[in-house]
Amino acid sequence: MKKIWIIPTAILAANILIMIFGIATNSGVIGAYAGGAAALLTDPLIIISGIIVGISASTRNIKLYLLVFFVGTLILTTILHFVINTSWFLTDILRFNDILIIASIIFLIKNIFDK
């Protein structure tokens, strides 16, 4: 059995650790990052994109999983960049991270109920 679930767990853990580090150090930069990520998590387009990526990611083949999970997220982020017409690159980075967070949660839920 392949342990593909490690990748989405690592993504979620890294985001939680970054927020804990920001709280512990009282850092405004990390607070702004976490606030921006939280604000973009409520965008319906990002939620739908994350659900699509999370559901379509393969649980069997690691290459197909990585292709859908990271390249698919990058393509969706690029499409959303032009659809929403953002001018800041940091917004696209946060959007990419938020789609990965939602896709990770959906993938882990799908992986639990798939067994």
C-alpha positions in Angstrom: 0.0 0.0 0.0 1.3 3.4 -1.0 1.4 6.1 1.6 0.2 9.0 -0.5 -1.6 10.5 2.5 1.8 11.7 3.8 1.9 14.6 1.3 -1.4 16.2 2.2 -0.7 15.7 5.9 2.7 17.4 5.5 1.0 20.4 3.7 -1.5 20.8 6.5 1.1 20.3 9.2 3.4 22.9 7.6 0.6 25.5 7.5 -0.3 24.8 11.1 3.3 25.1 12.2 3.8 28.4 10.3 0.8 29.8 12.1 2.0 28.5 15.5 5.4 30.0 14.8 3.8 33.4 13.9 1.8 33.3 17.2 4.8 32.3 19.3 7.0 35.1 17.8 4.3 37.7 17.5 5.3 38.2 13.9 3.3 40.6 11.8 4.5 39.2 8.5 3.3 35.7 9.4 0.1 37.1 10.8 -0.5 38.9 7.5 0.2 35.7 5.6 -2.2 33.7 7.8 -4.8 36.4 7.6 -4.6 36.6 3.8 -4.8 32.8 3.6 -7.8 32.7 5.8 -9.5 35.5 3.8 -8.9 33.7 0.5 -10.1 30.4 2.0 -13.7 31.8 2.0 -13.6 32.5 -1.8 -16.1 30.2 -3.5 -13.9 29.7 -6.6 -11.0 28.5 -4.4 -13.3 26.2 -2.4 -14.7 24.7 -5.6 -11.2 24.4 -7.1 -9.8 22.7 -4.0 -12.7 20.2 -4.0 -12.2 19.4 -7.7 -8.4 18.8 -7.1 -9.0 16.8 -3.9 -11.6 14.5 -5.5 -9.8 14.0 -8.8 -6.4 13.1 -7.2 -5.5 9.5 -7.6 -5.1 7.3 -4.5 -3.3 4.5 -6.3 -0.6 6.0 -8.6 1.9 8.5 -7.0 2.9 10.1 -10.4 -0.7 10.8 -11.3 -1.4 12.0 -7.8 1.5 14.5 -7.9 0.5 15.6 -11.4 -3.1 16.3 -10.5 -2.3 17.7 -7.0 0.5 20.2 -7.8 0.3 20.8 -11.6 -3.5 20.9 -11.5 -3.4 23.4 -8.6 -0.9 25.5 -10.5 -3.1 25.5 -13.6 -6.2 26.4 -11.6 -4.2 29.2 -9.8 -3.1 30.6 -13.2 -6.7 30.5 -14.5 -8.0 32.2 -11.4 -5.2 34.8 -11.7 -6.6 35.9 -15.1 -10.3 35.4 -14.2 -10.2 37.4 -11.0 -7.5 39.8 -12.5 -5.1 40.0 -9.6 -2.1 42.2 -9.8 0.0 40.9 -6.9 2.0 37.8 -7.1 1.6 37.2 -3.3 -2.1 36.8 -3.8 -1.4 34.0 -6.3 0.9 32.3 -3.8 -1.7 32.5 -1.1 -4.4 31.2 -3.6 -2.1 28.3 -4.5 -1.6 27.5 -0.8 -5.3 27.7 -0.1 -6.2 25.4 -2.9 -3.6 22.9 -1.6 -5.1 23.2 1.9 -8.6 22.5 0.7 -7.5 19.7 -1.7 -5.5 18.1 1.1 -8.5 18.0 3.5 -10.8 16.7 0.8 -8.2 14.1 -0.2 -7.7 12.9 3.3 -11.5 12.6 3.8 -11.8 10.7 0.5 -8.9 8.4 1.5 -10.6 7.6 4.9 -13.9 6.7 3.3 -12.3 4.9 0.3 -11.2 2.0 2.5 
